[in-house]
Amino acid sequence: MKLNAQQRQNAQQLISAIDFIGQKDWCPATGGNFSIRLDDQHRLVTQSGRDKRAITMADFMVINQATQAINAAQTPSAEAALHNALYQLDPSIQCVLHTHSVNSTVLSRSIKTEQLTLQGYEMQKALSGNSSHEPSIQIAIFDNTQDIDALAEQVKSQWQKISQPGLLVRGHGLYTWGTSVAQAKRHLEGLEFLFACYWQEMLLNQP
């Protein structure tokens, strides 16, 4: 599938975002995966096993709504089915970022409930729909599984309860999204900052 000018521009923006993420060490050991919506039927996603600190256009592939590769010789990242689910759940989503940072991975294991509650942080305003530090916000947490189709179905079943542009998978990492690559990157940065603050507070408040 040949990309048009706008799709190529969006892909270059995604590469820049992934380069930033790689420099932050939020995707070590080829972990994580990233995508943009090309149109209603297709997504551009990272191929499996690619080093996110050295991404080029050759490291992407096109999949359809059924998470099938347009080029059968290519293999999408394992979590591509969850990317597809998010695009189907919200037509406004144009970019999905999935990272494996230390803070998101450890924090998701330490919280035993189905959501992480954040309140009082100015950085909450980095997340679309939030204009103040005062309200509490909830980040959904799902148990990890190697059955990504089953995880996607869980997210679909809980979608009406997901009020923020991000979710955690326990012991795995963070998914976040946006109406553009820039917005998804802002959500990712904001959430990573919030997770780091929450984790530091937990450590400081230990008896």
ZAROTOR-812679 format. One record per residue: residue number from 1; residue in three letters; x, y, z of N, C-alpha, C in turn. Coordinates in steps of 0.05 Angstrom, whole numbers, padded with zeros to 5 digits, always signed. Example, Ala and Ser with C-alpha at 12.3 -4.5 7.8 and 13.67 -1.06 7.14 Angstrom:
  num  residuo    n_px    n_py    n_pz   ca_px   ca_py   ca_pz    c_px    c_py    c_pz
    1      Ala  +00264  -00114  +00156  +00246  -00090  +00156  +00264  -00066  +00156
    2      Ser  +00257  -00045  +00142  +00273  -00021  +00143  +00258  +00001  +00157
***
This chain:
  num  residuo    n_px    n_py    n_pz   ca_px   ca_py   ca_pz    c_px    c_py    c_pz
    1      Met  +00017  -00024  +00000  +00000  +00000  +00000  +00018  +00025  +00000
    2      Lys  +00014  +00042  -00020  +00030  +00066  -00022  +00017  +00089  -00005
    3      Leu  +00033  +00102  +00011  +00023  +00123  +00028  +00021  +00149  +00013
    4      Asn  +00000  +00165  +00019  -00002  +00191  +00007  +00015  +00211  +00023
    5      Ala  +00015  +00236  +00014  +00033  +00256  +00026  +00027  +00260  +00056
    6      Gln  +00001  +00262  +00063  -00007  +00266  +00090  +00000  +00242  +00108
    7      Gln  -00004  +00218  +00097  +00003  +00194  +00112  +00033  +00192  +00117
    8      Arg  +00049  +00200  +00097  +00078  +00200  +00100  +00087  +00220  +00121
    9      Gln  +00074  +00243  +00121  +00080  +00264  +00141  +00074  +00254  +00169
   10      Asn  +00051  +00241  +00172  +00043  +00230  +00198  +00063  +00208  +00207
   11      Ala  +00072  +00192  +00188  +00091  +00171  +00194  +00117  +00183  +00203
   12      Gln  +00126  +00205  +00191  +00151  +00218  +00199  +00148  +00230  +00227
   13      Gln  +00125  +00240  +00233  +00120  +00250  +00260  +00121  +00228  +00281
   14      Leu  +00110  +00204  +00273  +00111  +00181  +00291  +00140  +00172  +00295
   15      Ile  +00156  +00172  +00274  +00185  +00165  +00277  +00199  +00184  +00296
   16      Ser  +00193  +00209  +00294  +00205  +00229  +00313  +00197  +00224  +00341
   17      Ala  +00171  +00217  +00345  +00161  +00211  +00372  +00174  +00186  +00383
   18      Ile  +00178  +00165  +00367  +00190  +00141  +00376  +00220  +00145  +00383
   19      Asp  +00233  +00162  +00367  +00261  +00169  +00373  +00263  +00182  +00400
   20      Phe  +00244  +00201  +00407  +00243  +00213  +00433  +00239  +00192  +00455
   21      Ile  +00220  +00174  +00450  +00214  +00153  +00469  +00238  +00135  +00474
   22      Gly  +00252  +00128  +00452  +00275  +00111  +00455  +00297  +00125  +00471
   23      Gln  +00301  +00151  +00467  +00321  +00165  +00483  +00314  +00166  +00513
   24      Lys  +00288  +00164  +00519  +00279  +00164  +00547  +00282  +00136  +00559
   25      Asp  +00290  +00116  +00543  +00291  +00088  +00552  +00264  +00077  +00561
   26      Trp  +00243  +00086  +00548  +00217  +00076  +00555  +00209  +00051  +00539
   27      Cys  +00227  +00042  +00521  +00222  +00018  +00505  +00248  +00002  +00502
   28      Pro  +00259  -00009  +00523  +00284  -00024  +00521  +00280  -00051  +00507
   29      Ala  +00301  -00063  +00497  +00301  -00090  +00487  +00280  -00095  +00466
   30      Thr  +00276  -00077  +00448  +00257  -00079  +00425  +00228  -00079  +00434
   31      Gly  +00223  -00073  +00460  +00196  -00073  +00470  +00179  -00050  +00460
   32      Gly  +00153  -00052  +00464  +00135  -00031  +00456  +00127  -00033  +00427
   33      Asn  +00106  -00018  +00420  +00098  -00017  +00392  +00081  +00008  +00388
   34      Phe  +00080  +00017  +00363  +00069  +00043  +00357  +00053  +00042  +00330
   35      Ser  +00034  +00059  +00328  +00018  +00059  +00303  +00004  +00085  +00298
   36      Ile  -00004  +00089  +00273  -00022  +00111  +00265  -00044  +00099  +00248
   37      Arg  -00067  +00113  +00248  -00089  +00106  +00230  -00083  +00117  +00202
   38      Leu  -00084  +00100  +00182  -00081  +00109  +00155  -00108  +00118  +00143
   39      Asp  -00128  +00101  +00147  -00155  +00107  +00138  -00173  +00088  +00154
   40      Asp  -00198  +00087  +00147  -00217  +00071  +00163  -00210  +00041  +00163
   41      Gln  -00195  +00032  +00143  -00190  +00004  +00140  -00161  -00004  +00146
   42      His  -00143  +00015  +00148  -00114  +00007  +00150  -00100  +00023  +00172
   43      Arg  -00079  +00010  +00184  -00062  +00023  +00203  -00033  +00018  +00196
   44      Leu  -00016  +00036  +00202  +00013  +00033  +00199  +00024  +00027  +00227
   45      Val  +00037  +00003  +00230  +00046  -00006  +00256  +00075  -00015  +00254
   46      Thr  +00089  -00014  +00277  +00116  -00024  +00278  +00116  -00054  +00275
   47      Gln  +00136  -00064  +00260  +00140  -00092  +00257  +00151  -00104  +00283
   48      Ser  +00148  -00130  +00286  +00157  -00144  +00310  +00187  -00144  +00313
   49      Gly  +00197  -00140  +00338  +00225  -00143  +00344  +00243  -00121  +00334
   50      Arg  +00233  -00098  +00329  +00250  -00076  +00319  +00260  -00058  +00342
   51      Asp  +00285  -00050  +00340  +00297  -00033  +00360  +00285  -00005  +00358
   52      Lys  +00271  +00003  +00379  +00256  +00029  +00379  +00275  +00053  +00381
   53      Arg  +00301  +00048  +00385  +00320  +00070  +00386  +00333  +00075  +00359
   54      Ala  +00324  +00060  +00338  +00335  +00063  +00312  +00313  +00057  +00291
   55      Ile  +00290  +00070  +00294  +00267  +00064  +00276  +00269  +00080  +00250
   56      Thr  +00264  +00067  +00228  +00261  +00080  +00202  +00235  +00070  +00189
   57      Met  +00228  +00082  +00166  +00204  +00074  +00152  +00204  +00044  +00146
   58      Ala  +00227  +00032  +00142  +00229  +00004  +00136  +00220  -00014  +00159
   59      Asp  +00217  -00003  +00183  +00209  -00018  +00206  +00179  -00019  +00210
   60      Phe  +00164  -00006  +00192  +00135  -00006  +00194  +00122  -00025  +00174
   61      Met  +00097  -00030  +00179  +00081  -00046  +00160  +00052  -00037  +00161
   62      Val  +00037  -00045  +00142  +00008  -00038  +00141  -00008  -00063  +00148
   63      Ile  -00028  -00059  +00166  -00047  -00080  +00172  -00075  -00071  +00167
   64      Asn  -00094  -00090  +00165  -00122  -00082  +00161  -00136  -00084  +00187
   65      Gln  -00163  -00081  +00186  -00179  -00080  +00211  -00179  -00107  +00225
   66      Ala  -00172  -00128  +00211  -00171  -00155  +00223  -00143  -00162  +00233
   67      Thr  -00125  -00141  +00234  -00098  -00144  +00243  -00082  -00163  +00225
   68      Gln  -00089  -00164  +00200  -00075  -00180  +00180  -00056  -00162  +00164
   69      Ala  -00032  -00173  +00160  -00012  -00158  +00145  -00020  -00155  +00116
   70      Ile  -00017  -00132  +00104  -00022  -00128  +00076  +00000  -00143  +00060
   71      Asn  +00025  -00141  +00071  +00047  -00156  +00060  +00051  -00181  +00077
   72      Ala  +00045  -00204  +00067  +00045  -00228  +00083  +00073  -00236  +00092
   73      Ala  +00094  -00224  +00081  +00121  -00230  +00090  +00129  -00215  +00115
   74      Gln  +00112  -00197  +00124  +00118  -00181  +00148  +00101  -00190  +00172
   75      Thr  +00112  -00185  +00196  +00098  -00194  +00221  +00094  -00169  +00239
   76      Pro  +00069  -00163  +00246  +00064  -00140  +00263  +00072  -00147  +00292
   77      Ser  +00076  -00126  +00308  +00081  -00130  +00336  +00058  -00145  +00349
   78      Ala  +00064  -00159  +00370  +00044  -00177  +00382  +00019  -00162  +00391
   79      Glu  +00022  -00137  +00400  -00001  -00123  +00411  -00017  -00107  +00390
   80      Ala  -00012  -00111  +00365  -00026  -00096  +00344  -00056  -00099  +00345
   81      Ala  -00065  -00122  +00355  -00094  -00126  +00358  -00107  -00107  +00377
   82      Leu  -00092  -00099  +00398  -00103  -00080  +00417  -00103  -00052  +00405
   83      His  -00082  -00046  +00389  -00083  -00020  +00374  -00108  -00019  +00357
   84      Asn  -00113  -00040  +00342  -00136  -00041  +00325  -00162  -00037  +00340
   85      Ala  -00164  -00050  +00364  -00188  -00047  +00380  -00192  -00018  +00388
   86      Leu  -00171  -00004  +00395  -00173  +00024  +00404  -00183  +00041  +00380
   87      Tyr  -00172  +00036  +00356  -00181  +00052  +00333  -00211  +00046  +00327
   88      Gln  -00219  +00022  +00332  -00247  +00016  +00326  -00266  +00027  +00348
   89      Leu  -00256  +00029  +00372  -00272  +00040  +00394  -00277  +00070  +00392
   90      Asp  -00257  +00084  +00381  -00260  +00113  +00380  -00249  +00123  +00353
   91      Pro  -00267  +00131  +00335  -00258  +00140  +00308  -00240  +00165  +00309
   92      Ser  -00239  +00179  +00331  -00222  +00203  +00333  -00193  +00196  +00338
   93      Ile  -00188  +00172  +00347  -00160  +00164  +00353  -00144  +00161  +00327
   94      Gln  -00122  +00175  +00326  -00105  +00174  +00302  -00078  +00162  +00307
   95      Cys  -00071  +00159  +00333  -00044  +00148  +00340  -00046  +00133  +00366
   96      Val  -00032  +00111  +00368  -00030  +00095  +00393  -00001  +00090  +00398
   97      Leu  +00007  +00095  +00423  +00035  +00091  +00432  +00035  +00071  +00455
   98      His  +00051  +00050  +00454  +00053  +00030  +00475  +00082  +00028  +00484
   99      Thr  +00087  +00034  +00510  +00114  +00035  +00521  +00117  +00016  +00544
  100      His  +00143  +00011  +00551  +00150  -00008  +00573  +00168  +00006  +00593
  101      Ser  +00161  +00029  +00602  +00179  +00043  +00621  +00179  +00029  +00648
  102      Val  +00200  +00034  +00663  +00202  +00022  +00690  +00179  +00032  +00708
  103      Asn  +00174  +00058  +00708  +00153  +00069  +00725  +00126  +00057  +00720
  104      Ser  +00118  +00056  +00694  +00092  +00046  +00688  +00090  +00016  +00694
  105      Thr  +00111  +00001  +00689  +00111  -00028  +00693  +00110  -00035  +00723
  106      Val  +00127  -00022  +00739  +00127  -00028  +00768  +00102  -00018  +00782
  107      Leu  +00094  +00007  +00775  +00071  +00018  +00787  +00046  +00001  +00782
  108      Ser  +00043  -00009  +00758  +00020  -00025  +00751  +00019  -00050  +00767
  109      Arg  +00042  -00060  +00776  +00043  -00085  +00793  +00037  -00078  +00822
  110      Ser  +00044  -00054  +00831  +00040  -00047  +00859  +00012  -00039  +00866
  111      Ile  -00004  -00031  +00846  -00032  -00023  +00850  -00049  -00048  +00846
  112      Lys  -00062  -00057  +00867  -00077  -00082  +00866  -00106  -00078  +00857
  113      Thr  -00115  -00054  +00855  -00143  -00049  +00845  -00143  -00047  +00815
  114      Glu  -00166  -00042  +00804  -00169  -00041  +00774  -00164  -00013  +00763
  115      Gln  -00156  +00006  +00780  -00150  +00032  +00770  -00131  +00046  +00789
  116      Leu  -00115  +00064  +00777  -00097  +00081  +00792  -00110  +00109  +00794
  117      Thr  -00113  +00119  +00818  -00125  +00146  +00822  -00103  +00167  +00826
  118      Leu  -00105  +00188  +00811  -00086  +00210  +00813  -00102  +00236  +00819
  119      Gln  -00091  +00252  +00837  -00105  +00277  +00845  -00085  +00297  +00855
  120      Gly  -00088  +00322  +00848  -00072  +00343  +00859  -00048  +00351  +00843
  121      Tyr  -00043  +00337  +00821  -00019  +00343  +00804  -00027  +00362  +00781
  122      Glu  -00011  +00383  +00779  -00016  +00402  +00757  -00014  +00388  +00730
  123      Met  +00003  +00368  +00728  +00008  +00354  +00702  -00017  +00339  +00693
  124      Gln  -00037  +00336  +00709  -00062  +00324  +00700  -00074  +00339  +00676
  125      Lys  -00067  +00365  +00674  -00077  +00381  +00652  -00065  +00374  +00625
  126      Ala  -00044  +00358  +00626  -00032  +00349  +00600  -00051  +00329  +00586
  127      Leu  -00069  +00317  +00601  -00088  +00298  +00590  -00113  +00312  +00580
  128      Ser  -00120  +00307  +00556  -00143  +00320  +00544  -00168  +00317  +00561
  129      Gly  -00183  +00339  +00564  -00208  +00338  +00580  -00204  +00346  +00609
  130      Asn  -00179  +00351  +00617  -00173  +00359  +00644  -00163  +00388  +00645
  131      Ser  -00176  +00405  +00661  -00168  +00433  +00661  -00159  +00442  +00689
  132      Ser  -00156  +00423  +00708  -00148  +00431  +00735  -00134  +00407  +00748
  133      His  -00119  +00414  +00769  -00106  +00394  +00785  -00125  +00382  +00806
  134      Glu  -00148  +00395  +00810  -00165  +00388  +00833  -00180  +00362  +00831
  135      Pro  -00193  +00356  +00809  -00209  +00331  +00808  -00190  +00307  +00808
  136      Ser  -00200  +00284  +00819  -00185  +00259  +00817  -00190  +00247  +00789
  137      Ile  -00170  +00234  +00778  -00173  +00221  +00753  -00165  +00192  +00757
  138      Gln  -00176  +00174  +00740  -00171  +00145  +00743  -00158  +00135  +00717
  139      Ile  -00137  +00119  +00720  -00124  +00106  +00698  -00130  +00076  +00701
  140      Ala  -00144  +00065  +00682  -00152  +00036  +00683  -00127  +00018  +00682
  141      Ile  -00129  -00004  +00697  -00108  -00024  +00697  -00120  -00051  +00690
  142      Phe  -00108  -00065  +00671  -00117  -00091  +00662  -00095  -00112  +00668
  143      Asp  -00103  -00136  +00675  -00083  -00157  +00680  -00070  -00165  +00654
  144      Asn  -00044  -00171  +00656  -00029  -00179  +00632  -00037  -00207  +00623
  145      Thr  -00035  -00211  +00597  -00040  -00237  +00585  -00026  -00238  +00559
  146      Gln  -00017  -00262  +00551  -00005  -00265  +00524  -00027  -00268  +00503
  147      Asp  -00052  -00270  +00511  -00074  -00272  +00492  -00084  -00243  +00487
  148      Ile  -00072  -00230  +00467  -00078  -00202  +00462  -00107  -00198  +00452
  149      Asp  -00117  -00218  +00438  -00145  -00216  +00429  -00164  -00215  +00454
  150      Ala  -00158  -00231  +00474  -00174  -00231  +00498  -00171  -00204  +00513
  151      Leu  -00146  -00194  +00514  -00142  -00168  +00526  -00157  -00146  +00512
  152      Ala  -00157  -00147  +00485  -00172  -00127  +00470  -00202  -00129  +00476
  153      Glu  -00212  -00153  +00479  -00240  -00156  +00486  -00246  -00145  +00514
  154      Gln  -00228  -00148  +00533  -00231  -00136  +00559  -00233  -00106  +00558
  155      Val  -00215  -00094  +00542  -00214  -00065  +00539  -00241  -00056  +00527
  156      Lys  -00250  -00070  +00507  -00275  -00063  +00494  -00298  -00064  +00514
  157      Ser  -00299  -00084  +00531  -00320  -00087  +00550  -00320  -00066  +00572
  158      Gln  -00296  -00054  +00577  -00294  -00034  +00598  -00291  -00006  +00587
  159      Trp  -00294  -00003  +00560  -00288  +00023  +00547  -00303  +00046  +00559
  160      Gln  -00328  +00042  +00565  -00345  +00065  +00576  -00335  +00075  +00603
  161      Lys  -00319  +00058  +00616  -00308  +00066  +00642  -00280  +00079  +00640
  162      Ile  -00268  +00079  +00616  -00242  +00090  +00612  -00245  +00119  +00605
  163      Ser  -00239  +00137  +00624  -00244  +00165  +00620  -00219  +00181  +00612
  164      Gln  -00196  +00169  +00613  -00171  +00182  +00607  -00158  +00169  +00582
  165      Pro  -00141  +00184  +00568  -00129  +00174  +00544  -00104  +00156  +00549
  166      Gly  -00108  +00136  +00566  -00087  +00118  +00571  -00096  +00095  +00590
  167      Leu  -00082  +00073  +00588  -00088  +00050  +00606  -00062  +00035  +00611
  168      Leu  -00062  +00022  +00634  -00039  +00005  +00642  -00045  -00024  +00639
  169      Val  -00025  -00040  +00631  -00027  -00069  +00632  -00008  -00078  +00653
  170      Arg  -00018  -00093  +00673  -00003  -00099  +00697  +00023  -00114  +00691
  171      Gly  +00046  -00103  +00700  +00072  -00116  +00696  +00081  -00114  +00667
  172      His  +00068  -00098  +00651  +00074  -00097  +00622  +00081  -00069  +00613
  173      Gly  +00062  -00050  +00617  +00068  -00023  +00608  +00044  -00006  +00603
  174      Leu  +00047  +00015  +00588  +00027  +00036  +00584  +00018  +00037  +00555
  175      Tyr  -00007  +00040  +00550  -00019  +00047  +00524  -00031  +00075  +00527
  176      Thr  -00025  +00092  +00508  -00038  +00118  +00507  -00043  +00125  +00478
  177      Trp  -00061  +00145  +00474  -00070  +00151  +00447  -00078  +00180  +00445
  178      Gly  -00083  +00189  +00420  -00091  +00216  +00416  -00102  +00220  +00388
  179      Thr  -00113  +00244  +00383  -00124  +00251  +00357  -00102  +00259  +00337
  180      Ser  -00078  +00259  +00346  -00054  +00264  +00329  -00030  +00252  +00343
  181      Val  -00008  +00249  +00328  +00016  +00239  +00340  +00025  +00258  +00363
  182      Ala  +00023  +00284  +00358  +00032  +00303  +00378  +00015  +00301  +00404
  183      Gln  -00011  +00297  +00401  -00027  +00295  +00425  -00021  +00269  +00440
  184      Ala  -00018  +00247  +00425  -00012  +00221  +00438  +00015  +00223  +00453
  185      Lys  +00034  +00237  +00441  +00060  +00240  +00454  +00057  +00257  +00479
  186      Arg  +00041  +00278  +00478  +00036  +00294  +00502  +00023  +00278  +00524
  187      His  +00004  +00262  +00517  -00009  +00244  +00537  +00011  +00225  +00549
  188      Leu  +00029  +00214  +00532  +00049  +00196  +00542  +00068  +00210  +00561
  189      Glu  +00078  +00233  +00554  +00097  +00247  +00571  +00083  +00255  +00598
  190      Gly  +00058  +00264  +00596  +00044  +00272  +00620  +00039  +00248  +00639
  191      Leu  +00031  +00226  +00628  +00026  +00202  +00644  +00052  +00192  +00657
  192      Glu  +00074  +00191  +00641  +00099  +00182  +00652  +00108  +00200  +00675
  193      Phe  +00104  +00226  +00672  +00111  +00245  +00694  +00094  +00239  +00719
  194      Leu  +00068  +00236  +00714  +00050  +00230  +00737  +00057  +00204  +00751
  195      Phe  +00063  +00184  +00735  +00071  +00158  +00747  +00096  +00161  +00764
  196      Ala  +00115  +00176  +00754  +00140  +00179  +00768  +00135  +00194  +00795
  197      Cys  +00118  +00215  +00794  +00112  +00229  +00818  +00097  +00211  +00838
  198      Tyr  +00078  +00196  +00829  +00062  +00178  +00846  +00081  +00158  +00859
  199      Trp  +00099  +00147  +00843  +00117  +00126  +00853  +00136  +00138  +00875
  200      Gln  +00146  +00162  +00870  +00164  +00175  +00889  +00149  +00181  +00915
  201      Glu  +00124  +00189  +00913  +00108  +00194  +00937  +00103  +00169  +00953
  202      Met  +00099  +00147  +00939  +00095  +00121  +00953  +00120  +00114  +00968
  203      Leu  +00144  +00118  +00956  +00169  +00112  +00970  +00173  +00130  +00994
  204      Leu  +00167  +00156  +00991  +00171  +00175  +01012  +00153  +00170  +01036
  205      Asn  +00129  +00160  +01030  +00109  +00156  +01051  +00111  +00129  +01065
  206      Gln  +00130  +00113  +01057  +00134  +00087  +01070  +00142  +00092  +01099
  207      Pro  +00132  +00076  +01118  +00139  +00079  +01146  +00169  +00072  +01151
***
